[in-house]
Amino acid sequence: MTRQDFQERIQLIQALRSALNENGLDGTPIVAGVGATSTRETISLAKDAAAAGAEFVLVIAPSYYASTLKANPTAIKRFFIDVASKSPVPVYVCSGERFLFDLKLVPNTI
């Protein structure tokens, strides 16, 4: 499987929204993955995905900083609060432990 750059993902969201609408499925929600290596970039991607037609975004904590985040649960919480407060659509939190070096996101953390 190849990985798309974000512009390709935006085009895919737009094409999917168009196809759903054309087939009478305009109420079908689109969830777009917008995980990135920084809070600022994740927020920007969430805004772009929403503008393209996504009704929800899926966010994972930045794996590049996993060891720092693991040592500081407050930083994880702050990341998700910042993203959720600036995202124009609801945010689903993805734990993705396999990508976060066993960083476990538990309800008390987020």
C-alpha positions as CSV (number, residue, x, y, z in Angstrom):
1,M,0.0,0.0,0.0
2,T,1.4,3.4,-0.9
3,R,1.0,6.4,1.3
4,Q,-0.7,9.5,-0.1
5,D,0.5,13.0,0.6
6,F,-2.1,15.3,2.2
7,Q,-3.1,17.0,-1.1
8,E,-4.0,13.6,-2.5
9,R,-6.0,12.8,0.7
10,I,-7.9,16.1,0.3
11,Q,-8.7,15.2,-3.4
12,L,-9.9,11.8,-2.2
13,I,-12.1,13.3,0.4
14,Q,-13.6,15.7,-2.2
15,A,-14.1,12.9,-4.7
16,L,-15.7,10.7,-2.0
17,R,-18.0,13.5,-0.8
18,S,-19.0,14.1,-4.4
19,A,-19.7,10.5,-5.2
20,L,-21.7,10.0,-2.0
21,N,-23.8,13.1,-2.7
22,E,-24.4,12.0,-6.4
23,N,-25.7,8.6,-5.2
24,G,-28.1,10.0,-2.6
25,L,-25.8,9.3,0.3
26,D,-25.1,12.9,1.3
27,G,-25.9,12.0,5.0
28,T,-23.0,9.5,5.1
29,P,-20.2,10.9,7.2
30,I,-16.6,10.9,6.2
31,V,-13.9,10.4,8.8
32,A,-10.4,11.6,7.7
33,G,-7.1,10.8,9.3
34,V,-5.2,14.0,10.0
35,G,-2.3,12.9,12.3
36,A,0.8,14.9,11.9
37,T,4.1,15.6,13.8
38,S,3.0,18.9,15.4
39,T,-0.1,20.4,16.9
40,R,-0.1,23.3,14.4
41,E,0.1,20.9,11.4
42,T,-2.6,18.6,12.8
43,I,-5.0,21.6,13.3
44,S,-4.2,22.8,9.8
45,L,-4.9,19.3,8.3
46,A,-8.2,19.1,10.3
47,K,-9.3,22.4,8.9
48,D,-8.4,21.3,5.3
49,A,-10.1,17.9,5.7
50,A,-13.3,19.6,7.0
51,A,-13.3,22.1,4.1
52,A,-12.9,19.2,1.7
53,G,-16.0,17.5,3.1
54,A,-15.0,15.4,6.1
55,E,-17.5,15.5,9.0
56,F,-15.0,14.0,11.6
57,V,-11.2,13.7,11.9
58,L,-9.2,10.9,13.4
59,V,-6.1,12.1,15.3
60,I,-3.2,10.2,16.7
61,A,-0.6,11.6,19.1
62,P,2.6,12.6,17.2
63,S,4.7,9.4,17.3
64,Y,7.9,11.4,16.7
65,Y,7.5,12.7,20.3
66,A,6.3,9.4,21.8
67,S,9.0,9.1,24.5
68,T,8.4,12.7,25.6
69,L,4.7,12.3,25.6
70,K,4.9,9.0,27.6
71,A,6.9,10.8,30.3
72,N,4.5,13.8,30.4
73,P,0.8,12.8,30.2
74,T,-0.2,16.5,30.6
75,A,1.5,17.2,27.2
76,I,-0.7,14.5,25.6
77,K,-3.8,16.0,27.1
78,R,-2.8,19.5,25.9
79,F,-2.2,18.2,22.4
80,F,-5.7,16.7,22.1
81,I,-7.3,19.7,23.8
82,D,-5.6,22.1,21.4
83,V,-6.5,20.1,18.3
84,A,-10.1,19.6,19.4
85,S,-10.6,23.2,20.4
86,K,-9.5,24.4,16.9
87,S,-10.8,21.7,14.7
88,P,-14.0,22.8,12.9
89,V,-15.3,19.2,13.1
90,P,-15.4,16.6,16.0
91,V,-12.2,14.8,16.7
92,Y,-11.9,11.0,17.3
93,V,-8.8,10.1,19.3
94,C,-6.9,7.1,18.0
95,S,-4.6,5.4,20.5
96,G,-2.4,3.7,17.9
97,E,-0.2,2.1,20.6
98,R,1.7,0.2,17.9
99,F,2.9,3.5,16.4
100,L,3.5,5.2,19.8
101,F,6.0,2.8,21.4
102,D,3.4,1.5,23.9
103,L,2.1,4.9,24.8
104,K,-1.2,4.0,26.2
105,L,-4.0,6.6,26.0
106,V,-6.4,6.0,28.8
107,P,-9.5,8.0,29.7
108,N,-7.8,9.8,32.6
109,T,-5.1,11.0,30.2
110,I,-7.3,12.3,27.5
